[in-house]
């Protein structure tokens, strides 16, 4: 799966003249050599930090709740109605 994600990212970037020579090794090297260590390639390419949290986020698998709430700005509520026919 990692190979396909990395391939998709590489192919997408290569569609522009600026990144046409980009290789899979370039992506690995970019992430490994980054001073800030913000990303990781493991089973997925993922960010290691949240937007407002200075420390690394550690997650553990849990069962999803029966009801899940998601915050949304008031000016975007109308789009929920359009997309999901709710409200």
Secondary structure, 3 states (H helix, E strand, C coil): CHHHHHHHHHHHHHCCHHHCCCCHHHHHHHHHHCCCCCEEECCCEEECECCCCCCECCCCCCCCCCCCCCCCCHHHHHHHHHHHCCC
